[in-house]
Amino acid sequence: MKLEEIISSLRLNVLTGANFLDRSVSGGYISDMLSDVLANANEGNIWITLQTHLNIVSVASIKKISAILIPSGRKLDDDSLKKAEEEKIVVLNSEEKGFQLAGKLYKLGVGKNNE
């Protein structure tokens, strides 16, 4: 599934990386522990996290994450947004809680082939 389909279906806000919405999403990962994401997330995942600091951009870049999804209306600071643009990282956000977003992503089919 492509990011643009997910964004449209879930009415997500695109904070950075608007030129990269044609990326494929291979699955999803939810964690606020950066070491956990580094150890266990897969390339092409959409990553749900409450973290909003600069280090999430680095982790997403290293793991080749398709997008970072920030729930609960949280946003990144200007330095983090700038770094995400430089690293070509798609950052999305939503007013919805992470649990609801995860359920909706699963219902769309994200991750069902990776069980």
TORKEZA-549907 format. One record per residue: residue number from 1; x, z, y of N, C-alpha, C, O in turn. Coordinates in Angstrom, 1 decimal. Each point is the difference from the previous one (the first is absolute). Example, Ala and Ser with C-alpha at 12.3 -4.5 7.8 and 13.67 -1.06 7.14 Angstrom:
BEGIN
<rec marba="1" n_X="13.2" n_Z="7.8" n_Y="-5.7" ca_X="-0.9" ca_Z="0.0" ca_Y="1.2" c_X="0.9" c_Z="0.0" c_Y="1.2" o_X="1.0" o_Z="0.7" o_Y="0.0"/>
<rec marba="2" n_X="-1.4" n_Z="-1.4" n_Y="1.1" ca_X="0.9" ca_Z="0.0" ca_Y="1.1" c_X="-0.8" c_Z="0.8" c_Y="1.1" o_X="0.5" o_Z="0.1" o_Y="1.1"/>
This chain:
BEGIN
<rec marba="1" n_X="0.8" n_Z="0.0" n_Y="-1.2" ca_X="-0.8" ca_Z="0.0" ca_Y="1.2" c_X="0.9" c_Z="0.0" c_Y="1.2" o_X="1.1" o_Z="0.6" o_Y="0.1"/>
<rec marba="2" n_X="-1.5" n_Z="-1.3" n_Y="1.0" ca_X="0.7" ca_Z="-0.1" ca_Y="1.2" c_X="-0.4" c_Z="1.2" c_Y="1.0" o_X="-1.1" o_Z="0.4" o_Y="0.0"/>
<rec marba="3" n_X="2.1" n_Z="0.0" n_Y="0.8" ca_X="-0.3" ca_Z="1.0" ca_Y="1.0" c_X="-1.1" c_Z="-0.4" c_Y="0.9" o_X="-0.9" o_Z="0.9" o_Y="0.3"/>
<rec marba="4" n_X="0.8" n_Z="-2.1" n_Y="0.1" ca_X="-1.0" ca_Z="-0.4" ca_Y="0.9" c_X="-1.4" c_Z="0.2" c_Y="-0.6" o_X="-1.0" o_Z="0.3" o_Y="0.8"/>
<rec marba="5" n_X="0.8" n_Z="-0.5" n_Y="-2.1" ca_X="-1.3" ca_Z="0.3" ca_Y="-0.6" c_X="-0.3" c_Z="1.5" c_Y="0.0" o_X="-1.1" o_Z="0.4" o_Y="0.3"/>
<rec marba="6" n_X="2.1" n_Z="0.4" n_Y="-0.6" ca_X="-0.2" ca_Z="1.5" ca_Y="0.0" c_X="-0.3" c_Z="0.4" c_Y="1.5" o_X="-1.0" o_Z="0.8" o_Y="0.1"/>
<rec marba="7" n_X="1.7" n_Z="-1.3" n_Y="0.8" ca_X="-0.3" ca_Z="0.4" ca_Y="1.4" c_X="-1.4" c_Z="-0.3" c_Y="0.4" o_X="-0.7" o_Z="0.8" o_Y="0.7"/>
<rec marba="8" n_X="0.3" n_Z="-2.0" n_Y="-1.0" ca_X="-1.4" ca_Z="-0.4" ca_Y="0.3" c_X="-1.0" c_Z="0.8" c_Y="-0.7" o_X="-1.0" o_Z="0.4" o_Y="0.6"/>
<rec marba="9" n_X="1.2" n_Z="-0.2" n_Y="-1.9" ca_X="-1.0" ca_Z="0.7" ca_Y="-0.8" c_X="-0.2" c_Z="1.5" c_Y="0.5" o_X="-1.1" o_Z="0.5" o_Y="0.0"/>
<rec marba="10" n_X="2.3" n_Z="0.1" n_Y="0.3" ca_X="-0.1" ca_Z="1.4" ca_Y="0.3" c_X="0.0" c_Z="0.3" c_Y="1.6" o_X="0.0" o_Z="1.1" o_Y="0.4"/>
<rec marba="11" n_X="0.0" n_Z="-2.2" n_Y="0.3" ca_X="0.1" ca_Z="0.1" ca_Y="1.5" c_X="1.1" c_Z="0.9" c_Y="0.5" o_X="-0.2" o_Z="1.0" o_Y="0.7"/>
<rec marba="12" n_X="1.4" n_Z="-1.3" n_Y="-1.2" ca_X="1.2" ca_Z="0.7" ca_Y="0.4" c_X="0.5" c_Z="-0.5" c_Y="1.3" o_X="-0.2" o_Z="-1.1" o_Y="0.4"/>
<rec marba="13" n_X="0.9" n_Z="2.0" n_Y="0.3" ca_X="0.7" ca_Z="-0.4" ca_Y="1.3" c_X="1.4" c_Z="-0.4" c_Y="-0.3" o_X="0.7" o_Z="0.7" o_Y="-0.8"/>
<rec marba="14" n_X="-0.2" n_Z="-1.8" n_Y="1.3" ca_X="1.4" ca_Z="-0.5" ca_Y="-0.2" c_X="0.8" c_Z="0.5" c_Y="1.2" o_X="-0.3" o_Z="-0.3" o_Y="1.2"/>
<rec marba="15" n_X="1.3" n_Z="1.2" n_Y="-1.5" ca_X="0.8" ca_Z="0.6" ca_Y="1.1" c_X="1.3" c_Z="-0.8" c_Y="0.2" o_X="0.5" o_Z="-0.2" o_Y="1.1"/>
<rec marba="16" n_X="0.0" n_Z="-0.3" n_Y="-2.2" ca_X="1.2" ca_Z="-0.9" ca_Y="0.0" c_X="0.0" c_Z="-1.0" c_Y="-1.1" o_X="-0.8" o_Z="0.1" o_Y="-1.0"/>
<rec marba="17" n_X="1.6" n_Z="-1.2" n_Y="1.2" ca_X="0.1" ca_Z="-0.9" ca_Y="-1.1" c_X="-1.1" c_Z="-1.0" c_Y="-0.1" o_X="-0.3" o_Z="-0.5" o_Y="-1.1"/>
<rec marba="18" n_X="-0.4" n_Z="0.2" n_Y="2.2" ca_X="-1.1" ca_Z="-1.0" ca_Y="-0.1" c_X="0.3" c_Z="-1.3" c_Y="-0.5" o_X="-0.9" o_Z="-0.8" o_Y="-0.4"/>
<rec marba="19" n_X="2.2" n_Z="0.4" n_Y="0.4" ca_X="0.4" ca_Z="-1.3" ca_Y="-0.5" c_X="0.3" c_Z="0.0" c_Y="-1.5" o_X="0.3" o_Z="-1.1" o_Y="-0.5"/>
<rec marba="20" n_X="-0.5" n_Z="2.2" n_Y="-0.1" ca_X="0.3" ca_Z="0.1" ca_Y="-1.4" c_X="-1.2" c_Z="0.4" c_Y="-0.9" o_X="0.2" o_Z="0.6" o_Y="-1.1"/>
<rec marba="21" n_X="-1.4" n_Z="-0.9" n_Y="1.5" ca_X="-1.2" ca_Z="0.4" ca_Y="-0.7" c_X="-0.3" c_Z="-0.8" c_Y="-1.2" o_X="-1.0" o_Z="0.2" o_Y="-0.7"/>
<rec marba="22" n_X="1.8" n_Z="-1.2" n_Y="0.5" ca_X="-0.2" ca_Z="-0.9" ca_Y="-1.2" c_X="0.8" c_Z="0.6" c_Y="-1.2" o_X="0.0" o_Z="-0.6" o_Y="-1.1"/>
<rec marba="23" n_X="0.6" n_Z="1.8" n_Y="1.2" ca_X="0.7" ca_Z="0.6" ca_Y="-1.1" c_X="-1.0" c_Z="0.4" c_Y="-1.1" o_X="-1.1" o_Z="0.4" o_Y="0.3"/>
<rec marba="24" n_X="1.6" n_Z="-0.5" n_Y="-1.5" ca_X="-0.8" ca_Z="0.4" ca_Y="-1.2" c_X="0.2" c_Z="1.5" c_Y="-0.2" o_X="1.0" o_Z="0.6" o_Y="0.3"/>
<rec marba="25" n_X="-2.1" n_Z="0.0" n_Y="-0.7" ca_X="0.1" ca_Z="1.5" ca_Y="-0.4" c_X="-0.2" c_Z="0.1" c_Y="-1.5" o_X="-0.9" o_Z="-0.5" o_Y="-0.6"/>
<rec marba="26" n_X="1.9" n_Z="1.1" n_Y="0.0" ca_X="0.1" ca_Z="0.1" ca_Y="-1.5" c_X="-0.6" c_Z="1.3" c_Y="-0.5" o_X="-0.3" o_Z="0.1" o_Y="-1.2"/>
<rec marba="27" n_X="0.1" n_Z="0.9" n_Y="2.1" ca_X="-0.5" ca_Z="1.2" ca_Y="-0.4" c_X="0.0" c_Z="1.0" c_Y="1.1" o_X="0.3" o_Z="-0.4" o_Y="1.2"/>
<rec marba="28" n_X="-0.6" n_Z="1.6" n_Y="-1.5" ca_X="0.0" ca_Z="1.0" ca_Y="1.1" c_X="0.8" c_Z="1.3" c_Y="-0.4" o_X="0.2" o_Z="0.2" o_Y="-1.2"/>
<rec marba="29" n_X="0.2" n_Z="0.5" n_Y="2.2" ca_X="0.7" ca_Z="1.3" ca_Y="-0.2" c_X="-0.4" c_Z="0.9" c_Y="1.1" o_X="0.0" o_Z="-0.3" o_Y="1.2"/>
<rec marba="30" n_X="-0.2" n_Z="1.6" n_Y="-1.6" ca_X="-0.4" ca_Z="1.0" ca_Y="1.0" c_X="1.0" c_Z="1.2" c_Y="-0.1" o_X="0.1" o_Z="0.6" o_Y="-1.1"/>
<rec marba="31" n_X="0.6" n_Z="-0.3" n_Y="2.1" ca_X="0.9" ca_Z="1.1" ca_Y="0.1" c_X="0.5" c_Z="0.3" c_Y="1.4" o_X="0.1" o_Z="-1.0" o_Y="0.8"/>
<rec marba="32" n_X="0.1" n_Z="2.2" n_Y="-0.5" ca_X="0.6" ca_Z="0.4" ca_Y="1.2" c_X="1.5" c_Z="0.4" c_Y="-0.1" o_X="0.6" o_Z="0.4" o_Y="0.9"/>
<rec marba="33" n_X="-0.2" n_Z="-0.4" n_Y="-2.2" ca_X="1.4" ca_Z="0.4" ca_Y="-0.2" c_X="0.9" c_Z="-1.3" c_Y="-0.1" o_X="-0.2" o_Z="-0.8" o_Y="-0.9"/>
<rec marba="34" n_X="1.1" n_Z="0.6" n_Y="1.8" ca_X="0.8" ca_Z="-1.2" ca_Y="0.1" c_X="0.8" c_Z="-0.2" c_Y="-1.3" o_X="0.1" o_Z="-1.1" o_Y="-0.5"/>
<rec marba="35" n_X="0.4" n_Z="2.2" n_Y="0.0" ca_X="0.8" ca_Z="-0.1" ca_Y="-1.3" c_X="-0.8" c_Z="-0.5" c_Y="-1.1" o_X="0.5" o_Z="-0.7" o_Y="-0.9"/>
<rec marba="36" n_X="-1.8" n_Z="1.1" n_Y="0.8" ca_X="-0.9" ca_Z="-0.4" ca_Y="-1.0" c_X="-0.3" c_Z="-1.5" c_Y="0.1" o_X="0.0" o_Z="-0.7" o_Y="-1.0"/>
<rec marba="37" n_X="-0.2" n_Z="0.2" n_Y="2.2" ca_X="-0.2" ca_Z="-1.4" ca_Y="0.3" c_X="1.2" c_Z="-0.8" c_Y="-0.4" o_X="-0.1" o_Z="-1.1" o_Y="-0.7"/>
<rec marba="38" n_X="1.3" n_Z="1.6" n_Y="1.1" ca_X="1.2" ca_Z="-0.7" ca_Y="-0.4" c_X="0.2" c_Z="-0.1" c_Y="-1.5" o_X="0.4" o_Z="-1.0" o_Y="-0.5"/>
<rec marba="39" n_X="-0.8" n_Z="2.0" n_Y="-0.2" ca_X="0.2" ca_Z="0.1" ca_Y="-1.5" c_X="-1.1" c_Z="-0.8" c_Y="-0.7" o_X="0.2" o_Z="-0.5" o_Y="-1.1"/>
<rec marba="40" n_X="-1.4" n_Z="0.4" n_Y="1.6" ca_X="-1.2" ca_Z="-0.4" ca_Y="-0.8" c_X="-0.8" c_Z="-1.2" c_Y="0.5" o_X="-0.7" o_Z="-0.6" o_Y="-0.8"/>
<rec marba="41" n_X="0.7" n_Z="0.4" n_Y="2.1" ca_X="-0.8" ca_Z="-1.2" ca_Y="0.5" c_X="0.7" c_Z="-1.3" c_Y="-0.4" o_X="1.2" o_Z="-0.1" o_Y="-0.3"/>
<rec marba="42" n_X="-2.1" n_Z="-0.9" n_Y="0.2" ca_X="0.5" ca_Z="-1.3" ca_Y="-0.4" c_X="0.0" c_Z="-1.0" c_Y="1.1" o_X="-0.8" o_Z="0.1" o_Y="1.0"/>
<rec marba="43" n_X="1.6" n_Z="-1.1" n_Y="-1.1" ca_X="0.0" ca_Z="-1.1" ca_Y="1.0" c_X="-1.4" c_Z="-0.6" c_Y="0.0" o_X="-0.6" o_Z="-0.2" o_Y="-1.0"/>
<rec marba="44" n_X="0.1" n_Z="-0.1" n_Y="2.2" ca_X="-1.3" ca_Z="-0.6" ca_Y="0.2" c_X="-1.1" c_Z="1.0" c_Y="0.1" o_X="-1.2" o_Z="-0.4" o_Y="0.2"/>
<rec marba="45" n_X="1.4" n_Z="1.7" n_Y="-0.4" ca_X="-1.0" ca_Z="1.0" ca_Y="0.1" c_X="-0.5" c_Z="0.1" c_Y="1.5" o_X="0.7" o_Z="-0.3" o_Y="0.9"/>
<rec marba="46" n_X="-1.9" n_Z="0.8" n_Y="-0.8" ca_X="-0.5" ca_Z="0.5" ca_Y="1.3" c_X="0.1" c_Z="1.5" c_Y="-0.1" o_X="-0.5" o_Z="0.6" o_Y="-1.0"/>
<rec marba="47" n_X="1.2" n_Z="0.0" n_Y="1.9" ca_X="0.3" ca_Z="1.4" ca_Y="0.0" c_X="-0.8" c_Z="0.8" c_Y="1.0" o_X="0.0" o_Z="-0.2" o_Y="1.2"/>
<rec marba="48" n_X="-0.8" n_Z="1.2" n_Y="-1.7" ca_X="-0.8" ca_Z="0.8" ca_Y="0.8" c_X="0.8" c_Z="1.3" c_Y="0.2" o_X="0.4" o_Z="0.7" o_Y="-0.9"/>
<rec marba="49" n_X="-0.2" n_Z="-0.3" n_Y="2.2" ca_X="0.7" ca_Z="1.2" ca_Y="0.3" c_X="-0.5" c_Z="0.5" c_Y="1.4" o_X="-0.4" o_Z="-0.7" o_Y="0.9"/>
<rec marba="50" n_X="0.4" n_Z="2.1" n_Y="-0.8" ca_X="-0.3" ca_Z="0.6" ca_Y="1.3" c_X="1.2" c_Z="0.1" c_Y="0.9" o_X="-0.1" o_Z="0.3" o_Y="1.2"/>
<rec marba="51" n_X="1.3" n_Z="-0.6" n_Y="-1.8" ca_X="1.2" ca_Z="0.1" ca_Y="0.8" c_X="0.0" c_Z="-1.1" c_Y="1.1" o_X="-0.5" o_Z="-1.1" o_Y="-0.3"/>
<rec marba="52" n_X="1.0" n_Z="1.4" n_Y="1.5" ca_X="0.0" ca_Z="-0.9" ca_Y="1.1" c_X="1.3" c_Z="-0.1" c_Y="0.7" o_X="0.1" o_Z="-0.5" o_Y="1.1"/>
<rec marba="53" n_X="1.0" n_Z="0.9" n_Y="-1.8" ca_X="1.3" ca_Z="0.0" ca_Y="0.7" c_X="0.8" c_Z="-1.2" c_Y="-0.4" o_X="-0.4" o_Z="-0.8" o_Y="-0.9"/>
<rec marba="54" n_X="1.5" n_Z="0.6" n_Y="1.5" ca_X="0.9" ca_Z="-1.2" ca_Y="-0.2" c_X="0.5" c_Z="-0.2" c_Y="-1.4" o_X="0.1" o_Z="-1.1" o_Y="-0.4"/>
<rec marba="55" n_X="0.0" n_Z="2.2" n_Y="-0.4" ca_X="0.6" ca_Z="-0.1" ca_Y="-1.3" c_X="-0.9" c_Z="-0.8" c_Y="-1.0" o_X="0.5" o_Z="-0.6" o_Y="-1.0"/>
<rec marba="56" n_X="-1.8" n_Z="0.6" n_Y="1.3" ca_X="-0.9" ca_Z="-0.8" ca_Y="-0.9" c_X="0.3" c_Z="-1.5" c_Y="0.1" o_X="-0.2" o_Z="-0.7" o_Y="-1.0"/>
<rec marba="57" n_X="0.6" n_Z="0.3" n_Y="2.1" ca_X="0.4" ca_Z="-1.5" ca_Y="0.2" c_X="1.2" c_Z="-0.3" c_Y="-0.9" o_X="0.0" o_Z="-1.0" o_Y="-0.6"/>
<rec marba="58" n_X="0.9" n_Z="1.9" n_Y="0.6" ca_X="1.2" ca_Z="-0.3" ca_Y="-0.8" c_X="-0.3" c_Z="0.0" c_Y="-1.5" o_X="0.5" o_Z="-0.9" o_Y="-0.7"/>
<rec marba="59" n_X="-1.3" n_Z="1.8" n_Y="0.3" ca_X="-0.4" ca_Z="0.1" ca_Y="-1.4" c_X="-0.8" c_Z="-1.3" c_Y="-0.4" o_X="0.3" o_Z="-0.6" o_Y="-1.0"/>
<rec marba="60" n_X="-1.2" n_Z="0.2" n_Y="1.8" ca_X="-0.8" ca_Z="-1.2" ca_Y="-0.2" c_X="0.9" c_Z="-1.2" c_Y="-0.1" o_X="-0.2" o_Z="-0.9" o_Y="-0.8"/>
<rec marba="61" n_X="1.2" n_Z="0.8" n_Y="1.6" ca_X="0.9" ca_Z="-1.1" ca_Y="0.0" c_X="0.9" c_Z="0.0" c_Y="-1.2" o_X="0.1" o_Z="-1.1" o_Y="-0.7"/>
<rec marba="62" n_X="0.4" n_Z="2.2" n_Y="0.3" ca_X="0.8" ca_Z="0.1" ca_Y="-1.3" c_X="-0.8" c_Z="-0.4" c_Y="-1.2" o_X="0.5" o_Z="-0.7" o_Y="-0.8"/>
<rec marba="63" n_X="-1.7" n_Z="1.2" n_Y="0.7" ca_X="-0.9" ca_Z="-0.2" ca_Y="-1.1" c_X="-0.7" c_Z="-1.4" c_Y="0.0" o_X="-0.7" o_Z="-0.3" o_Y="-1.0"/>
<rec marba="64" n_X="0.8" n_Z="-0.4" n_Y="2.1" ca_X="-0.7" ca_Z="-1.3" ca_Y="0.2" c_X="-1.6" c_Z="0.2" c_Y="-0.2" o_X="-0.6" o_Z="-0.7" o_Y="-0.7"/>
<rec marba="65" n_X="0.1" n_Z="1.8" n_Y="1.4" ca_X="-1.4" ca_Z="0.3" ca_Y="0.0" c_X="-0.7" c_Z="-1.1" c_Y="0.8" o_X="0.5" o_Z="-0.4" o_Y="1.1"/>
<rec marba="66" n_X="-1.7" n_Z="0.0" n_Y="-1.6" ca_X="-0.7" ca_Z="-1.1" ca_Y="0.8" c_X="-0.6" c_Z="0.6" c_Y="1.3" o_X="0.0" o_Z="-0.8" o_Y="1.0"/>
<rec marba="67" n_X="-0.4" n_Z="2.0" n_Y="-1.0" ca_X="-0.6" ca_Z="0.6" ca_Y="1.2" c_X="0.0" c_Z="1.5" c_Y="-0.1" o_X="-0.2" o_Z="0.6" o_Y="-1.1"/>
<rec marba="68" n_X="0.3" n_Z="0.1" n_Y="2.2" ca_X="-0.2" ca_Z="1.4" ca_Y="0.1" c_X="-1.4" c_Z="0.2" c_Y="0.6" o_X="-0.4" o_Z="-0.6" o_Y="1.0"/>
<rec marba="69" n_X="-0.5" n_Z="1.4" n_Y="-1.7" ca_X="-1.3" ca_Z="0.3" ca_Y="0.5" c_X="-0.1" c_Z="1.5" c_Y="0.4" o_X="0.2" o_Z="0.9" o_Y="-0.8"/>
<rec marba="70" n_X="-0.4" n_Z="-0.7" n_Y="2.1" ca_X="-0.1" ca_Z="1.4" ca_Y="0.6" c_X="-1.5" c_Z="0.4" c_Y="0.1" o_X="-0.7" o_Z="-0.7" o_Y="0.8"/>
<rec marba="71" n_X="0.2" n_Z="1.7" n_Y="-1.5" ca_X="-1.4" ca_Z="0.4" ca_Y="0.1" c_X="-0.2" c_Z="0.9" c_Y="1.1" o_X="0.9" o_Z="0.4" o_Y="0.8"/>
<rec marba="72" n_X="-2.2" n_Z="0.0" n_Y="-0.7" ca_X="-0.4" ca_Z="1.1" ca_Y="0.9" c_X="0.2" c_Z="-0.2" c_Y="1.5" o_X="0.2" o_Z="0.9" o_Y="0.8"/>
<rec marba="73" n_X="-0.1" n_Z="-2.2" n_Y="-0.4" ca_X="0.2" ca_Z="-0.4" ca_Y="1.4" c_X="1.4" c_Z="0.3" c_Y="0.6" o_X="0.2" o_Z="-0.1" o_Y="1.2"/>
<rec marba="74" n_X="0.7" n_Z="0.5" n_Y="-2.1" ca_X="1.4" ca_Z="0.2" ca_Y="0.5" c_X="0.7" c_Z="-1.3" c_Y="0.4" o_X="-0.4" o_Z="-1.0" o_Y="-0.5"/>
<rec marba="75" n_X="1.3" n_Z="1.1" n_Y="1.4" ca_X="0.8" ca_Z="-1.1" ca_Y="0.5" c_X="1.5" c_Z="0.3" c_Y="0.0" o_X="0.3" o_Z="1.2" o_Y="0.1"/>
<rec marba="76" n_X="0.5" n_Z="-2.2" n_Y="-0.1" ca_X="1.4" ca_Z="0.2" ca_Y="0.1" c_X="0.4" c_Z="0.1" c_Y="1.5" o_X="-0.7" o_Z="-0.6" o_Y="0.9"/>
<rec marba="77" n_X="1.8" n_Z="1.3" n_Y="-0.6" ca_X="0.5" ca_Z="0.0" ca_Y="1.3" c_X="0.6" c_Z="-1.3" c_Y="0.4" o_X="0.3" o_Z="-0.9" o_Y="-0.9"/>
<rec marba="78" n_X="0.0" n_Z="0.7" n_Y="2.1" ca_X="0.5" ca_Z="-1.3" ca_Y="0.5" c_X="1.3" c_Z="-0.4" c_Y="-0.7" o_X="0.2" o_Z="-1.2" o_Y="-0.3"/>
<rec marba="79" n_X="0.8" n_Z="2.1" n_Y="0.1" ca_X="1.2" ca_Z="-0.3" ca_Y="-0.7" c_X="-0.2" c_Z="-0.5" c_Y="-1.4" o_X="0.7" o_Z="-1.0" o_Y="-0.4"/>
<rec marba="80" n_X="-1.6" n_Z="1.6" n_Y="-0.3" ca_X="-0.3" ca_Z="-0.4" ca_Y="-1.4" c_X="-0.7" c_Z="-1.3" c_Y="0.0" o_X="0.3" o_Z="-0.8" o_Y="-0.9"/>
<rec marba="81" n_X="-1.2" n_Z="0.5" n_Y="1.8" ca_X="-0.6" ca_Z="-1.3" ca_Y="0.1" c_X="1.0" c_Z="-1.1" c_Y="0.3" o_X="-0.1" o_Z="-1.1" o_Y="-0.6"/>
<rec marba="82" n_X="1.0" n_Z="1.4" n_Y="1.5" ca_X="1.0" ca_Z="-1.0" ca_Y="0.3" c_X="0.9" c_Z="-0.3" c_Y="-1.2" o_X="0.3" o_Z="-1.2" o_Y="-0.3"/>
<rec marba="83" n_X="0.1" n_Z="2.2" n_Y="-0.4" ca_X="0.8" ca_Z="-0.1" ca_Y="-1.2" c_X="-0.7" c_Z="-0.8" c_Y="-1.1" o_X="0.5" o_Z="-0.8" o_Y="-0.7"/>
<rec marba="84" n_X="-1.8" n_Z="1.1" n_Y="0.5" ca_X="-0.8" ca_Z="-0.7" ca_Y="-1.0" c_X="-0.1" c_Z="-1.5" c_Y="0.3" o_X="0.1" o_Z="-0.8" o_Y="-0.9"/>
<rec marba="85" n_X="-0.3" n_Z="0.5" n_Y="2.2" ca_X="0.0" ca_Z="-1.4" ca_Y="0.4" c_X="1.4" c_Z="-0.7" c_Y="-0.3" o_X="0.0" o_Z="-1.1" o_Y="-0.5"/>
<rec marba="86" n_X="1.0" n_Z="1.8" n_Y="0.8" ca_X="1.4" ca_Z="-0.5" ca_Y="-0.2" c_X="0.2" c_Z="-0.3" c_Y="-1.5" o_X="0.7" o_Z="-0.9" o_Y="-0.4"/>
<rec marba="87" n_X="-1.2" n_Z="1.9" n_Y="-0.4" ca_X="0.2" ca_Z="-0.1" ca_Y="-1.5" c_X="-1.0" c_Z="-0.9" c_Y="-0.7" o_X="0.0" o_Z="-0.1" o_Y="-1.2"/>
<rec marba="88" n_X="-1.0" n_Z="-0.4" n_Y="2.0" ca_X="-1.0" ca_Z="-0.8" ca_Y="-0.6" c_X="-0.9" c_Z="0.7" c_Y="-1.0" o_X="-0.4" o_Z="-0.5" o_Y="-1.0"/>
<rec marba="89" n_X="0.1" n_Z="1.8" n_Y="1.4" ca_X="-0.8" ca_Z="0.8" ca_Y="-0.8" c_X="-1.5" c_Z="0.0" c_Y="0.6" o_X="-0.1" o_Z="0.2" o_Y="1.2"/>
<rec marba="90" n_X="-0.8" n_Z="-0.5" n_Y="-2.1" ca_X="-1.4" ca_Z="0.1" ca_Y="0.5" c_X="-0.5" c_Z="1.5" c_Y="-0.1" o_X="0.1" o_Z="0.6" o_Y="-1.0"/>
<rec marba="91" n_X="-0.6" n_Z="-0.2" n_Y="2.2" ca_X="-0.5" ca_Z="1.4" ca_Y="0.0" c_X="-1.5" c_Z="-0.1" c_Y="0.4" o_X="-0.3" o_Z="-0.7" o_Y="1.0"/>
<rec marba="92" n_X="-0.5" n_Z="1.3" n_Y="-1.8" ca_X="-1.4" ca_Z="0.0" ca_Y="0.3" c_X="-0.5" c_Z="1.4" c_Y="0.2" o_X="0.6" o_Z="1.0" o_Y="-0.5"/>
<rec marba="93" n_X="-1.8" n_Z="-0.8" n_Y="1.1" ca_X="-0.6" ca_Z="1.3" ca_Y="0.0" c_X="-1.5" c_Z="-0.1" c_Y="-0.1" o_X="-0.6" o_Z="-1.1" o_Y="0.2"/>
<rec marba="94" n_X="0.0" n_Z="2.2" n_Y="-0.4" ca_X="-1.4" ca_Z="0.1" ca_Y="-0.1" c_X="-0.5" c_Z="1.4" c_Y="0.3" o_X="0.8" o_Z="1.0" o_Y="-0.1"/>
<rec marba="95" n_X="-2.0" n_Z="-0.9" n_Y="0.6" ca_X="-0.6" ca_Z="1.3" ca_Y="0.3" c_X="-0.4" c_Z="0.8" c_Y="-1.3" o_X="-0.1" o_Z="1.2" o_Y="0.0"/>
<rec marba="96" n_X="0.0" n_Z="-2.0" n_Y="-1.1" ca_X="-0.4" ca_Z="0.6" ca_Y="-1.3" c_X="1.1" c_Z="0.9" c_Y="-0.6" o_X="1.2" o_Z="-0.2" o_Y="0.3"/>
<rec marba="97" n_X="-1.6" n_Z="1.1" n_Y="-1.1" ca_X="0.9" ca_Z="0.9" ca_Y="-0.7" c_X="0.7" c_Z="-0.8" c_Y="-1.1" o_X="-0.5" o_Z="-1.0" o_Y="-0.5"/>
<rec marba="98" n_X="1.7" n_Z="1.4" n_Y="0.1" ca_X="0.8" ca_Z="-0.6" ca_Y="-1.1" c_X="-0.8" c_Z="-0.2" c_Y="-1.3" o_X="0.2" o_Z="-1.0" o_Y="-0.7"/>
<rec marba="99" n_X="-0.9" n_Z="2.1" n_Y="0.3" ca_X="-0.7" ca_Z="-0.1" ca_Y="-1.2" c_X="-1.1" c_Z="-1.1" c_Y="0.0" o_X="-0.1" o_Z="-0.7" o_Y="-1.0"/>
<rec marba="100" n_X="-0.6" n_Z="0.6" n_Y="2.0" ca_X="-1.0" ca_Z="-1.1" ca_Y="0.1" c_X="0.7" c_Z="-1.4" c_Y="0.0" o_X="-0.5" o_Z="-0.9" o_Y="-0.7"/>
<rec marba="101" n_X="1.6" n_Z="0.8" n_Y="1.4" ca_X="0.7" ca_Z="-1.3" ca_Y="0.0" c_X="0.5" c_Z="-0.4" c_Y="-1.3" o_X="-0.1" o_Z="-1.1" o_Y="-0.5"/>
<rec marba="102" n_X="0.7" n_Z="2.1" n_Y="-0.3" ca_X="0.5" ca_Z="-0.2" ca_Y="-1.3" c_X="-1.2" c_Z="-0.5" c_Y="-0.9" o_X="0.2" o_Z="-1.0" o_Y="-0.8"/>
<rec marba="103" n_X="-1.3" n_Z="1.6" n_Y="0.9" ca_X="-1.1" ca_Z="-0.4" ca_Y="-0.9" c_X="-0.5" c_Z="-1.4" c_Y="0.4" o_X="-0.3" o_Z="-0.8" o_Y="-0.9"/>
<rec marba="104" n_X="0.2" n_Z="0.5" n_Y="2.2" ca_X="-0.4" ca_Z="-1.3" ca_Y="0.4" c_X="1.0" c_Z="-1.1" c_Y="-0.4" o_X="-0.3" o_Z="-1.1" o_Y="-0.5"/>
<rec marba="105" n_X="1.6" n_Z="1.4" n_Y="0.6" ca_X="1.0" ca_Z="-0.9" ca_Y="-0.5" c_X="-0.1" c_Z="-0.3" c_Y="-1.5" o_X="0.1" o_Z="-1.1" o_Y="-0.4"/>
<rec marba="106" n_X="-0.3" n_Z="2.2" n_Y="-0.4" ca_X="-0.2" ca_Z="-0.2" ca_Y="-1.4" c_X="-1.2" c_Z="-0.8" c_Y="-0.3" o_X="0.0" o_Z="-0.9" o_Y="-0.9"/>
<rec marba="107" n_X="-1.1" n_Z="1.1" n_Y="1.6" ca_X="-1.2" ca_Z="-0.7" ca_Y="-0.2" c_X="0.2" c_Z="-1.5" c_Y="0.3" o_X="-0.6" o_Z="-0.9" o_Y="-0.6"/>
<rec marba="108" n_X="1.5" n_Z="0.6" n_Y="1.6" ca_X="0.3" ca_Z="-1.4" ca_Y="0.3" c_X="0.8" c_Z="-0.7" c_Y="-1.1" o_X="0.2" o_Z="-1.2" o_Y="0.0"/>
<rec marba="109" n_X="0.4" n_Z="2.0" n_Y="-0.9" ca_X="0.8" ca_Z="-0.5" ca_Y="-1.1" c_X="1.5" c_Z="0.3" c_Y="0.2" o_X="0.8" o_Z="-0.4" o_Y="-0.9"/>
<rec marba="110" n_X="-0.4" n_Z="1.1" n_Y="2.0" ca_X="1.4" ca_Z="0.3" ca_Y="0.2" c_X="0.5" c_Z="1.0" c_Y="-1.1" o_X="-0.6" o_Z="1.1" o_Y="0.0"/>
<rec marba="111" n_X="1.5" n_Z="-1.5" n_Y="-0.8" ca_X="0.6" ca_Z="1.0" ca_Y="-1.0" c_X="-0.6" c_Z="-0.1" c_Y="-1.3" o_X="0.5" o_Z="0.6" o_Y="-1.0"/>
<rec marba="112" n_X="-1.7" n_Z="-1.2" n_Y="0.8" ca_X="-0.7" ca_Z="0.0" ca_Y="-1.3" c_X="0.9" c_Z="-0.7" c_Y="-1.1" o_X="-0.2" o_Z="0.4" o_Y="-1.1"/>
<rec marba="113" n_X="1.0" n_Z="-1.3" n_Y="1.5" ca_X="0.8" ca_Z="-0.7" ca_Y="-1.0" c_X="1.3" c_Z="0.7" c_Y="-0.3" o_X="0.8" o_Z="-0.5" o_Y="-0.8"/>
<rec marba="114" n_X="-0.5" n_Z="1.6" n_Y="1.5" ca_X="1.2" ca_Z="0.7" ca_Y="-0.1" c_X="-0.1" c_Z="1.3" c_Y="-0.7" o_X="0.9" o_Z="0.9" o_Y="0.1"/>
<rec marba="115" n_X="-2.0" n_Z="-0.7" n_Y="-0.8" ca_X="-0.3" ca_Z="1.3" ca_Y="-0.6" c_X="0.8" c_Z="0.2" c_Y="-1.3" o_X="0.0" o_Z="1.0" o_Y="-0.7"/>
